[in-house]
Amino acid sequence: MNIDTASPSWIVVRQWAEERLESARVALEQTGLPPPDTEYQRATVRVMREILALATPLPEMPPSGGSYT
């Protein structure tokens, strides 16, 4: 998947994901956070990182020649 990282829509998505990521990190640093809330914030961190990783180009795959030697 190719993401145009200069597009206005991606810039908005990236900013939103970065804000959510930071908010989840801050929440995780709070002491006394109930376990369900901790899991929710951890999942938020994981998903925001996955969204931000969409902008990372995938490595080129060699053409399939049928030989794996």
C-alpha positions in Angstrom: 0.0 0.0 0.0 1.4 3.4 -0.9 0.4 6.3 1.3 0.9 9.8 0.0 2.4 11.3 3.1 2.2 14.8 1.7 -1.6 14.6 1.2 -3.8 16.8 3.4 -5.8 13.8 4.5 -2.8 11.8 5.6 -1.4 14.8 7.5 -4.7 15.1 9.4 -4.7 11.3 10.1 -1.1 11.4 11.2 -1.7 14.4 13.6 -4.7 12.7 15.0 -2.9 9.4 15.6 0.1 11.2 17.2 -2.2 13.0 19.5 -4.1 9.8 20.5 -0.8 8.0 21.0 0.5 10.7 23.3 -2.7 10.8 25.2 -2.6 7.1 25.7 1.0 7.2 26.9 0.1 9.9 29.5 -2.8 7.8 30.7 -0.6 4.8 31.1 1.8 6.7 33.3 -0.9 7.4 35.8 -0.7 5.3 38.9 -3.8 3.4 40.0 -5.3 3.0 36.5 -7.7 0.1 36.7 -6.6 -3.0 34.6 -9.4 -2.6 32.0 -8.4 1.0 31.4 -4.7 0.0 31.2 -5.5 -2.6 28.6 -7.6 -0.1 26.6 -4.7 2.4 26.6 -2.2 -0.2 25.6 -4.4 -1.3 22.7 -4.7 2.4 21.7 -0.9 2.7 21.6 -0.6 -0.4 19.5 -3.3 0.6 17.0 -2.0 4.2 16.6 1.5 2.8 16.0 0.1 0.5 13.3 -1.8 3.4 11.7 1.4 5.5 11.6 3.4 2.6 10.2 1.2 2.6 7.1 3.3 5.4 5.8 6.4 3.2 5.9 7.1 1.9 2.4 7.1 -1.9 2.1 10.3 -3.5 1.0 10.5 -4.6 -2.6 9.7 -8.3 -3.0 11.8 -10.2 -5.5 9.8 -11.6 -8.5 8.5 -15.1 -7.9 10.5 -17.5 -10.1 9.4 -20.7 -8.4 12.9 -21.5 -7.2 13.7 -20.9 -3.6 17.4 -21.8 -3.7 
